[in-house]
């Protein structure tokens, strides 16, 4: 029997829903392995701790760590490592976005930084665009989980810098390439989202409900539907859930504005 702390997180109001959802997801992922999910609990930091039992528990453990991350010491990190994390305190500072990647030192938990210069390099072709313009274009909100790559660490001072992985960049731009707007919703269940869509008469405006994490989803809108217009319609029905919008026209504007300024 093995216990693994993953970086999937629950929310204060949704522990039961998180446990049920993660159990279902893992049972599907492990269906061809000789292993059972014996239980899922949550740490004081609200990370999901999974208990595995069976002949293939070591294989299942490696799958868990690869797909959902785990607690890691800053001393064990190397440049180029892939790491799972989620945005936190979006917009609180102007020099980048903080990422909870489960990194620890001997004395504290450490948030990684996705620095502004790296954001510009990856998302705006290096153009000097304000951070919040990128946040509003790409729909970055608290608790949105993504994969990152370690680009630098400083053990003395406990600092880690990251950038989006190629996998995450591809995911981020997939719906945008089709010129479809999307909603990013963090902190609720698929069932609640469906009820909110039906209750607000917007079920027909959504093409796909895509799971990102346990209680995090991307709703890809039908072409021509404005994601921003759906936020107030759904927001009051989804309680404390965070909602953002991915908007192709804003992404295009990020580089267009700078080019016009240079001209």
N, C-alpha and C positions, 0 to 999 in steps of 0.2 A: 504493500500500500504506500502511495506517495501523495504528498500535499504540495501543491504548487500555487504560489500567489501570482496571479496574472494582473495585467494593467487594465482589464475591463472593470468599469466602475458602475456602482449603482447610484441611485439618488435617494434622498431621505424619504421621499414619499412612494418609492417604487421598489423596495427590496424584494418583495415576493414576486413581482413581475420580472425583475432582473434574474432571480434564481430560476424561475420557470423558463424564461427565454434562453438563458445560457445552457441549461440542461438539455433543452430541445436541440439547440445548435450543435452542442458537443456530441450528443448521441448520433446525430446525422453524420458528423465528421468521423466518428470512430466506429461506424457500423460494420466496417470490414476488419476491425481489430478485436483481439481477445482482451477487452478491457471494459470496465464499468465505471461510470461516474457515480461514486458512492455518496457524494454530497457536495454542496456549494454553500459556502458561508462568506461573510464579508468582514474585512479588517476594519479597524477604527478609521482608516483613511478611505474606506468604502471600496477597496480593491476586492475582486472576486478571488477567493481561495478555493481551489478545486481539489477534491480527494479522489484519486484514481486507484483502482485495484484490478489486477489481472496479469496475464503473461506478457501482454504488450504495453504495460503501463509506461515503460521507458520510451517507447516509440510515441505513445500518446502525449507524454510529457514534452517531448521535443516539438511535436506539432503545436501544442499549447503555447510554448515559448515563442515559436516562430510566428504564429498568427496573432497572439494576444499579448506578447511581451511578458516581462517579469521584472522584479526588483533587481537592480544591478548597482554595484559599487562603482563610483567614479574611477577608481583605480583599475577596474577591469575593462573599461571602455577603450576602444581604439578608433583612430580616425578611419572613416569609411564603414564603420559598423552600421547596420540597419537597426533601427530602434522604433518601437511603437509608442505613441504618445498622443496627448490631446491638448488642444488650446485651452488656456486659462487666462482670466483677467484681460480679455481682448480689449484693446483700446486704452488700457490704463497708462501705458507709456508710449512715447513716440519713436523709440529707437528699435522697435521690433515687437515680436509676440512671444510670450512665455509659453513653454510646452512642459506639461507634466509627463515625464517619461519614466517615472519610478526610479530615478537616480538618487543614490544616497552617498554620504560621506560618513566618517566615524561619528560625526556630531549632528548632522542635519540632513533633511531631504533637500534636493537640489532641483530647481526648475531649469531646463535648458532654454536657450534663447535662439529663436529664429530671427536673426538680425535684419534690420531694414535694408542694408546693402545687399544681402543675399536674397531677400524677397524681391527687390527690384531686378536683380540679375535673372531670377527664375521666372518672374511673372510680368515684367514690364519691359523686357529687352534692355535692361539697364537704365531706363529713363528715371529721372528723379521725381517720382510720383509720391505724394503724401501717403503715409501708412493707411489712414482711414479710407482713402479712395480704393486701395486694394482690398481692404476688409469688406467694403460695401459691394465691390464688384464680384469677389469670389465667395462671399457668404461665410467668412470665418466667424465663428461664434464660440463661446465657452463650451467646452466638453466635446467639440468635434474631434473624433479620433482619426489619425492619419499615420502613415509611416514616414520616418525621417532618416537622415543619414548624418552621423557625427562628422563634423568638419574640423573641430578643434576642441581640445579640453585643457583645462588648467587646474591641476590638482590643488596647488597652493592658491587658495582663494575660492576653490570649489565652483568653477565656472565651466559650462559646456555650451558649445555653439552647434547648431544643426541647420540643415536645409531639407526641403521636401525630397523624398525619394523619387526616382523616376516613375515607379509604380503609382505614387500618389499624384504626381503631376499629370500622368496620363488619365487617372480617374477624374481629377479636378477639371480637366479640359474636355472630357468626353462629351458631356451634354452641351457644352458651350460650342463645340464644333458644329453641332447640328442646329445651332441658333435657337435652342430651346432654353427657356428660363427654368430654374429649379428652386425649390424651397429646401433649406436645411433645417431639420427639427431635432433638437436634442433634449431628452428628458421625459419621454412619454412612450407609450406602447403603440404598436401598429393598430390595435383595436381602437384605441382612443383617437388616433389620427383618422381612421375610417369613419368613426362616429362624428368627428368634427367636420369632415368633408361632406357627409350626408346632411348634417344639421345646418350647415351653411349653404347648402345647395351648390357645392363646388366639386362634387365627385367627378363630374364629366370633364373638369378642367385638368385633371391629372392623368398622365399617360402611364407612369410607373411609380410604384412605391418601392424604393430600394433600401434594404437594410445596410447601415454602415457599421453599427455596433449593437450592443444589447438594447439600448433605448434611444438610438440615434438613426435617423433616416434621411434619405434624399428623395424628394418628390419631384419627379421630372414632369414639367407642365407640357400640355399640348402646345404646338407652335401657335404663337399669337396670344397666349395667356400671359398676363403680367404677374409675376410672382409677388412683387411688392403689394399689389392690390389684394392678394389673398391673405397677407399677414394679419391685418386687423380683423378680417372676417373669421380667421381660424384661432387667432391668439387668445381671445377670451374664452374659447371652448377648450383650450389645452392647458389652462392653469399656468404653472410655473415653467413650462417648457420654453426653451430658447429657440427663436426662429430667425433665420437669416435667408438671404436670397442670392443665388448665383445668376448674374445677368450678363449675357454675351455683349450687349451694346456698351455696357460700362467697361468690360474688359477691353474692348476695342478702343474705347475712349482714353484708356490709360496711356497708350502710346500716341494716339492721335493728337491729344492736347499738347504733348511735349514737342511733337514734330512741328505743329503750327507755331509754337512759341519760338522754336529754333529758326523757323523760316522768317 
